[in-house]
């Protein structure tokens, strides 16, 4: 979880708050499939300049599926300059 948080964009961090709050968010029913999924289907990356979107469909152990849209952008500030950071993960 900490690695994912380290690659969250500044705007994403402002929205989710500190790491302990993000952990609680991911443990909520809306995002819990990210933790204990049994299968992941990753669609192709849709890139436009310095922004990108990618859909990921996760299947939980109960057979339920959920699709998230990950939005990313290139960071322009040190120390992660030129790294892709996650702006959001929406279902």
N, C-alpha and C positions, 0 to 999 in steps of 0.2 A: 504494500500500500504506500509505503514511504517513497519508493521509486516513482510511482505514478504521480504522487503529489509533487515531487521534485521537478517533474516535467509538465506541470500545470502552468498555464499562462498566468501572468499577474491578474488579469481580469477574472479568470477562473478561481484563483485563490481568494480574491475579494468576495466572490459570490459564495464560495463554500466555507470560507473561514479557515481556521488553523487545522492541522492534520487530525487532531482528535475529533473535530466536528465532521471532517470528511469521512473518517472511519464510521462514525454513526450513520451518516447519510448512506454510505454504501451497504451497510448492514440492514437498512430499511427494506421493506418488501419491494419497492420500486427498483432498487439496484442490487438486491441480494443475488440475482442470477449471475452477476459478475464474479462472485466469489466461488460458488459451488457448481458451476456448469459442467456438463459432461461432454458437450460438443460445442464447437464454435465454427461458424461459417463466415468467412471474411470476404466481403465484396471488393471489387476493384476500387482503388483510390481515385476520387474525382478532384483534380487539382486545377486551380485557376490562380496563376501567379504565386503569391506567397500565402495562399489559403488553400485548404483541402478539406474534403469531407469523405468519410468512409462509413459504410453500414456494416455492422457486425451482428449476426443473429446467434444468440446463445440458447442452448437447450439445457434445461435443468434436469436433475435426477428424476423429477416427477413427469417428465415428458413435455412440460410447458416450454414454449419458446417466446423469446422477447428479442426485438431488434432495437439496437441503439445506433444513433447517428453520432459519430465522433467528429467534431469540428476542430481543425488544427490550423495554426498559423506559424510563420517563421518569426522567431524572436530577433529583435534588433538591438538588444542590450546585453552587455556583459553580465555574467560569465557564460551565458548560454547563447551568445550571438550566433546566428545562422542555424540554430537547432529548431526542430519542429516541436511546438508545445501544444498541449491539448487545451482548447478554449471551452469545450463543453462535451457532454455525453448525454444526449437526449433520447428518450424512448418514444 
